[in-house]
């Protein structure tokens, strides 16, 4: 049996980007996290300790998004690494960061990166 946990739509205001204006003004981001795990024990026991804590995922994302980086690729790797290091029971992990209204030429809704493994 496969089990998946999704923590989606984590909204953050952060200051990532290569341009100086992005460091001063900031922008809106949305982070989605997908976790493959085995929560069979939690499904029976009803105990949080037997599954991945969604609040811990949210906290890690918020803490890493608060640290300025030029590239969302860098932020994504930090989030990915911390979730793997700090939370147990993860078989596969997916981190997706959406940068809304990026300051690029043209009318672009968002750019995003995905890290899976």
ChimeraX attribute file (.defattr): number of C-alpha atoms within 10 A of each C-alpha:
attribute: neighborCount
match mode: 1-to-1
recipient: residues
	/A:1	5
	/A:2	8
	/A:3	11
	/A:4	14
	/A:5	18
	/A:6	14
	/A:7	15
	/A:8	14
	/A:9	14
	/A:10	15
	/A:11	16
	/A:12	16
	/A:13	15
	/A:14	22
	/A:15	23
	/A:16	27
	/A:17	19
	/A:18	12
	/A:19	11
	/A:20	12
	/A:21	12
	/A:22	17
	/A:23	16
	/A:24	11
	/A:25	11
	/A:26	15
	/A:27	18
	/A:28	16
	/A:29	24
	/A:30	17
	/A:31	24
	/A:32	18
	/A:33	25
	/A:34	16
	/A:35	23
	/A:36	17
	/A:37	18
	/A:38	19
	/A:39	20
	/A:40	14
	/A:41	13
	/A:42	14
	/A:43	12
	/A:44	9
	/A:45	11
	/A:46	12
	/A:47	10
	/A:48	13
	/A:49	11
	/A:50	17
	/A:51	20
	/A:52	20
	/A:53	13
	/A:54	13
	/A:55	10
	/A:56	13
	/A:57	20
	/A:58	18
	/A:59	11
	/A:60	17
	/A:61	25
	/A:62	18
	/A:63	10
	/A:64	19
	/A:65	24
	/A:66	15
	/A:67	12
	/A:68	17
	/A:69	17
	/A:70	15
	/A:71	11
	/A:72	23
	/A:73	15
	/A:74	14
	/A:75	20
	/A:76	21
	/A:77	16
	/A:78	16
	/A:79	24
	/A:80	22
	/A:81	12
	/A:82	14
	/A:83	21
	/A:84	16
	/A:85	10
	/A:86	10
	/A:87	13
	/A:88	14
	/A:89	14
	/A:90	17
	/A:91	13
	/A:92	13
	/A:93	20
	/A:94	16
	/A:95	22
	/A:96	22
	/A:97	24
	/A:98	20
	/A:99	23
	/A:100	15
	/A:101	14
	/A:102	19
	/A:103	15
	/A:104	9
	/A:105	6
	/A:106	7
	/A:107	9
	/A:108	11
	/A:109	10
	/A:110	16
	/A:111	14
	/A:112	15
	/A:113	13
	/A:114	16
	/A:115	15
	/A:116	13
	/A:117	10
